[in-house]
Amino acid sequence: DQHAVEERLVAVQECHQSHVFLERIGLGLEVLQFQGFLLLDDLGRTTYLEALNESNAQPLMRDAIAALDSLPSTYAPSLRRGWLHYLATNHTASVTHYRAAIAAAPQSLEARLGLLLPLLAQSQFAEAETEARKILRDHPKNYPARIRLAVALRSQKKFRDAEQLLARTLEHYPGDPALLTELGLAQAAQKKLPEARAAFENALTLDPANDLAFAQLTDPINFSDLAASTGPFSRRVAIAPAPAPRVDASAY
């Protein structure tokens, strides 16, 4: 019943209060971002960071959504529903719940930033641009809003606007691999290949596991010399057809 669910919510919140646990969440466990914690029936007080893996993520998200659906559409449950539906690729539902969270707390920055994710995932790039610009009117240097706006601009072929926005943002975050990768994509789309190459190489230097930057540098059309290289760019990369658009929040 609702009382039992509320008790579980309190228990989860108490379980997750330690500084160490919150630090570990901050290191990139995607399913717990935006406080999207999971409610489990069978793991007691085991931390969800320890319990979660690829094989059980979807069932656990369904369990979490079902538990949250029994609560009123107040701010916190709506925010968590929005995030979990996004992770489950239920993007229309995610948009609905993020908008409910915004209606409950119109000044909430986290809800407005969260809304951008399912909008981008649904290829609603113009609407994502509009929402990101609204955020930046109030918070002009906000990093997630800037990079998500850049994605929306690039996806609408507004490459020059995206490049200029990213260049300004890199003044504040010059060592950010995600920004450098996005900058390279915007520049490559304009055939500014020397600039794009420099951006991708810088991104890869800062983050050697950056597969997107690596794939761009091994593109035989744009960078044939690197694609044929036996040097640091010679490892094989399988470039599969692009899946349905989805923003990786661990990067953005």
Disulfide bonds with the S-S distance in Angstrom:
none
